[in-house]
Amino acid sequence: MREIIDVPGCTIPIYMYMKEGITHYEFDSRGCEPPVPMMNALRVLDLVDEANKRMVMINMQEPTGLYVKLQDYFSWEVTPLEDGDVTIIFQRK
């Protein structure tokens, strides 16, 4: 079951849910202008502090600027959506 959680500093709804024993924090930033997606992602990533937590970001495109900031600490998997948008799942290395 997905529930909205309060993440200080986030400007869009953040949902938390469990899937296969892993806590997921998900948000959809497709309607946001830069730098809002990156700002929200950085705040949510603070919650991804263990191996059993993930951040799920749904975005209009891959956030390459975010990747540069995170490459030493996080890995990610990108899934293209039918409409050209992407879902990116981040996890701590």
C-alpha positions in Angstrom: 0.0 0.0 0.0 1.4 3.4 -1.0 1.2 6.2 1.5 2.2 9.9 1.1 5.0 10.8 3.5 6.3 14.2 4.6 9.9 14.8 3.4 11.2 18.2 4.6 12.0 20.5 1.7 10.1 18.4 -0.9 7.7 20.3 -3.1 5.9 17.3 -4.7 4.2 14.3 -3.2 6.5 11.5 -2.1 5.0 8.0 -1.7 6.4 5.2 0.3 5.6 1.5 -0.2 7.1 -1.9 0.4 7.8 -4.3 -2.5 9.6 -7.6 -2.0 10.9 -6.5 1.4 12.4 -3.3 0.1 11.2 0.2 1.0 10.5 2.4 -2.0 10.3 6.2 -2.0 8.6 7.3 -5.2 7.8 10.6 -6.8 6.8 11.8 -10.2 8.6 15.0 -11.4 7.4 15.0 -15.0 5.4 18.2 -14.5 8.3 20.1 -12.9 10.7 22.5 -14.4 14.5 22.2 -13.5 15.9 22.3 -10.9 12.8 21.1 -9.0 13.3 17.4 -9.9 16.9 17.4 -8.8 16.2 19.3 -5.6 13.4 16.8 -4.6 15.6 13.8 -5.6 18.4 15.0 -3.3 16.1 15.3 -0.3 14.5 11.9 -0.9 17.9 10.2 -1.4 18.7 11.1 2.2 16.2 8.4 3.1 18.0 5.8 1.0 20.5 5.1 3.7 20.4 1.3 3.7 20.7 -1.5 1.1 16.9 -2.3 1.5 15.7 1.1 0.4 15.2 2.6 -3.1 14.2 5.9 -4.6 12.0 5.7 -7.7 12.0 8.8 -9.8 9.6 9.2 -12.8 10.9 12.0 -15.0 10.7 13.4 -18.5 14.3 12.5 -19.3 17.3 11.0 -17.6 18.7 13.4 -15.0 22.3 13.3 -16.2 23.3 16.2 -14.0 22.1 14.3 -11.0 24.0 11.2 -12.1 27.3 13.1 -12.0 26.6 14.1 -8.3 25.6 10.6 -7.3 27.9 8.3 -9.2 30.2 7.6 -6.2 27.4 6.7 -3.8 24.5 5.4 -5.8 23.8 3.1 -8.7 20.6 3.3 -10.8 18.5 1.4 -13.3 16.6 3.2 -16.1 13.4 1.9 -17.6 12.0 3.8 -20.6 8.3 4.4 -20.6 6.1 4.2 -23.7 5.6 8.0 -23.9 9.4 8.7 -23.9 9.6 9.4 -20.2 11.7 7.3 -17.8 11.6 5.6 -14.5 14.9 5.6 -12.6 15.4 3.4 -9.5 18.3 4.5 -7.3 20.0 2.4 -4.7 23.0 2.9 -2.4 26.3 1.3 -3.5 
